[in-house]
Amino acid sequence: MSTSNRTSHPFIPATPGDRRSPCPALNALANHGYLPRNGQNIGLWHLIRAVQEVYNLSFILATLLALAGILLCGHAFRLDLDALAIHNKIEHDASLVHADASGQQRAPTEVDPKLLKSFLSHADPQRGTSLYDLAQVRISREAQLAHPLDLIHSQIGAAEAALCWLLLKQDTGRIPSSILLQWYGEERLPDNWARPRHVIGLLDARAKAAEVAHIMNSHRKSTWRGTPSSYSLNAFVSGLRTILKCDP
C-alpha cells in the first residue's frame, strides 16, 4: 500500500467489543479502517469497494465473495464480521491459524498461537512460502481431522490458500514469513507488502484454487482406501445439506 494510504488508514488492533471473523483479509481491513473498525453492520457495496481498493480484486470476484458472505451469514444485505464464524457455513474445520469449532455454534476468531507457529514452520526461512507449501499445510490440517471435510468446505479451504498466495506473493512467487506473520498473526497489512500490481480476477482465483486442489487430491489418492468418486459424491451431498440448513 502507498505511504499516504498507510497514514490515512493506520493499524489499530481490535478492542473489546469489536467483531472479527476467521478471515485475516477482512480483519486486516477492519483493523486499518477500510471497513468499520467495530466490524459491524457492513453494507454490501462497502465490502466490495474495500476488497477492490486494498487487494485489487476484480469487481466480479469481489462481488461474488461479498455476496457469498452476506447471503450465507449476513442479514438484510449487511454483515457483522463475527457472523462469518458460524460453523460450517463458510467457516470450516482445519483452518490454517484458527482452532476448530469443537461442537460450538461458532468457531474461535482469535488466532491460535500453536497453529500459527505450525503454519509458519512450513515455510523455507530464506525463500518463503510457495503455493505448493500452502497446499501442504492444508493437507496437514485436514489429515488431523477425525472425519474429512466435505467436498465443498475442502474446496473453500483450497480457494482460501490460493487467494492468500495471489494476494501476498512477491515476484519470486513466494511469500516471506514476515508478511505471513503480520497478515495472519497480527491481522494487519504487512509493512513490506504492496497490493498486487495486476487485478486478480475470477479465472485467476479459480485456476490457483484448482492447482491447490490438484496437489491435495494427488496426495489423497495415494492414501485413500475407498473409491475417490464415491467419497466425492457423498461429501458433496453432505456439504450441500450443511451449508443450506437454516441454523442461526
C-alpha positions in Angstrom: 0.0 0.0 0.0 1.1 3.6 -0.6 2.5 5.7 2.3 -0.5 8.0 2.1 -2.9 5.1 2.4 -1.0 3.7 5.4 -1.1 7.2 7.0 -4.8 7.7 6.5 -5.6 4.1 7.4 -3.3 3.3 10.4 -3.3 -0.1 12.0 -5.3 -0.2 15.3 -5.9 -3.7 16.8 -9.4 -4.7 17.6 -10.6 -3.6 21.1 -13.0 -5.5 23.4 -16.5 -5.5 21.8 -15.2 -5.2 18.2 -16.4 -8.0 15.9 -13.9 -10.0 14.0 -14.0 -13.0 11.6 -11.9 -16.1 11.0 -10.7 -14.3 7.8 -7.4 -12.4 8.1 -8.1 -10.4 4.9 -11.3 -8.9 6.3 -9.9 -8.5 9.8 -7.0 -6.5 8.4 -9.4 -4.3 6.5 -11.3 -3.5 9.8 -8.1 -3.0 11.7 -6.9 -0.4 9.2 -10.3 1.3 8.9 -11.2 0.3 5.4 -14.2 -1.4 7.0 -15.9 -0.2 10.2 -13.4 -0.8 13.0 -16.1 -2.3 15.1 -16.7 -4.9 12.4 -20.5 -4.4 12.5 -23.3 -3.6 10.0 -21.1 -3.7 6.9 -23.0 -3.0 3.7 -22.6 -5.0 0.5 -21.1 -2.1 -1.6 -18.8 -1.0 1.3 -17.4 -4.5 1.4 -17.0 -4.8 -2.3 -15.2 -1.4 -2.6 -12.9 -2.2 0.3 -11.6 -5.5 -1.1 -11.2 -4.0 -4.5 -9.3 -1.0 -3.2 -6.9 -2.8 -0.9 -6.5 -6.2 -2.6 -7.0 -5.3 -6.2 -9.7 -7.9 -6.8 -11.9 -7.6 -9.9 -15.4 -6.3 -9.5 -16.8 -9.7 -10.3 -14.6 -11.6 -7.9 -15.1 -9.0 -5.1 -18.9 -9.1 -5.7 -19.1 -12.9 -5.6 -17.1 -13.1 -2.4 -19.1 -10.3 -0.7 -22.4 -11.8 -1.8 -21.4 -15.3 -0.5 -20.6 -13.9 2.9 -23.7 -11.7 3.2 -26.2 -14.2 1.8 -24.9 -17.1 3.9 -24.0 -15.2 7.1 -25.5 -11.7 6.9 -28.8 -10.0 7.4 -30.7 -7.6 5.2 -27.6 -7.3 2.9 -25.4 -6.3 5.8 -22.7 -8.2 7.6 -21.2 -8.4 11.1 -17.7 -9.9 10.8 -18.2 -12.4 13.6 -21.2 -14.0 11.8 -18.6 -15.4 9.4 -17.5 -17.7 12.2 -20.8 -19.6 12.2 -19.6 -23.2 11.9 -19.9 -25.0 8.5 -21.5 -22.1 6.6 -18.3 -20.7 5.1 -16.1 -21.3 8.1 -14.8 -24.9 8.4 -12.6 -27.1 10.5 -8.9 -27.4 9.6 -8.3 -23.6 9.5 -4.7 -22.5 9.0 -4.5 -20.5 12.2 -7.8 -20.8 14.0 -8.9 -23.7 16.2 -11.9 -25.8 15.2 -15.4 -25.1 16.5 -15.3 -28.3 18.5 -19.1 -28.6 18.8 -19.7 -24.9 19.3 -22.1 -22.9 17.1 -19.2 -20.6 16.1 -15.5 -21.2 15.7 -12.9 -19.1 17.5 -11.9 -15.9 15.8 -8.7 -15.4 17.8 -5.5 -16.6 16.2 -4.2 -19.8 17.8 -0.5 -19.3 18.6 0.3 -23.0 18.2 -1.4 -23.3 14.8 0.3 -20.0 13.7 3.7 -21.4 14.7 3.0 -24.7 12.9 1.8 -22.8 9.8 5.0 -20.7 9.6 7.1 -23.8 10.1 6.2 -25.0 6.7 7.9 -22.0 5.1 11.5 -22.0 3.9 13.2 -19.5 6.3 15.1 -17.9 3.4 12.8 -18.3 0.4 9.4 -18.1 2.0 6.2 -19.9 1.2 5.1 -21.2 -2.2 1.7 -22.2 -3.4 2.8 -25.8 -3.1 3.8 -25.1 0.6 0.3 -23.7 1.3 -1.3 -26.9 -0.2 0.9 -29.0 2.1 -0.3 -27.0 5.1 -3.9 -27.7 4.0 -3.1 -31.4 3.6 -1.5 -31.4 7.1 -4.5 -29.6 8.7 -7.1 -31.8 7.1 -5.2 -35.0 7.9 -5.7 -34.2 11.6 -9.5 -34.3 11.4 -11.4 -37.3 12.8 -13.7 -37.0 9.7 -12.7 -35.5 6.4 -14.1 -32.1 5.3 -17.0 -32.4 2.9 -16.1 -31.6 -0.7 -17.5 -28.0 -0.6 -15.6 -27.0 2.5 -12.4 -28.7 1.3 -12.7 -26.6 -1.9 -13.3 -23.5 0.2 -10.0 -24.3 2.0 -8.2 -24.7 -1.3 -9.6 -21.4 -2.5 -8.5 -19.6 0.7 -4.9 -20.9 0.2 -5.0 -19.8 -3.4 -6.2 -16.3 -2.6 -3.6 -16.0 0.1 -0.9 -16.7 -2.4 -2.3 -14.4 -5.1 -2.6 -11.5 -2.6 0.7 -11.8 -0.7 3.2 -13.3 -3.1 6.2 -11.4 -4.3 7.8 -11.5 -7.7 9.6 -14.7 -6.7 6.2 -16.5 -6.4 6.8 -16.9 -2.7 5.5 -15.2 0.4 8.1 -14.0 3.0 7.4 -15.4 6.5 7.4 -11.8 7.9 4.4 -11.0 5.6 2.6 -14.2 6.7 3.2 -13.4 10.3 1.8 -9.9 10.1 -1.2 -10.8 8.0 -2.2 -14.0 9.8 -0.8 -13.4 13.2 -1.4 -9.7 13.7 -4.2 -9.3 11.2 -2.7 -6.2 9.6 -1.5 -5.2 6.2 2.2 -6.1 6.2 4.8 -3.4 6.3 6.7 -4.6 3.2 3.7 -5.6 1.2 2.0 -3.8 -1.8 -1.3 -4.8 -3.3 -1.0 -6.9 -6.4 0.0 -4.9 -9.5 -2.5 -6.7 -11.7 -6.2 -7.1 -11.0 -7.0 -10.6 -9.6 -10.0 -12.0 -11.4 -12.3 -14.9 -11.0 -10.4 -17.0 -13.5 -7.1 -16.3 -11.7 -8.6 -17.4 -8.4 -10.2 -20.5 -9.9 -7.0 -21.6 -11.6 -4.9 -21.4 -8.5 -7.6 -23.0 -6.3 -7.7 -25.9 -8.8 -3.9 -26.1 -8.6 -4.1 -26.4 -4.8 -6.9 -28.9 -5.0 -4.9 -31.0 -7.5 -1.9 -31.2 -5.1 -4.2 -32.2 -2.3 -6.1 -34.7 -4.4 -2.9 -36.3 -5.6 -1.9 -36.8 -2.0 -5.3 -38.3 -1.1 -5.3 -40.7 -4.0 -2.1 -42.2 -2.6 -3.7 -42.7 0.9 -7.4 -43.4 0.4 -8.6 -47.0 0.8 -12.0 -46.3 -0.7 -13.1 -45.1 -4.1 -12.4 -41.4 -4.6 -15.5 -40.9 -6.8 -17.9 -42.3 -4.1 -16.2 -40.2 -1.4 -16.6 -37.0 -3.5 -20.3 -37.6 -4.2 -21.1 -38.4 -0.6 -19.0 -35.4 0.6 -20.7 -33.1 -1.9 -24.2 -34.1 -0.8 -23.2 -33.8 2.9 -21.6 -30.4 2.4 -24.6 -29.0 0.4 -27.0 -30.0 3.1 -24.8 -28.5 5.8 -24.5 -25.1 4.0 -28.2 -24.8 3.1 -29.6 -25.7 6.5 -31.0 -22.7 8.3 -29.1 -22.6 11.6 -28.9 -19.1 13.1 
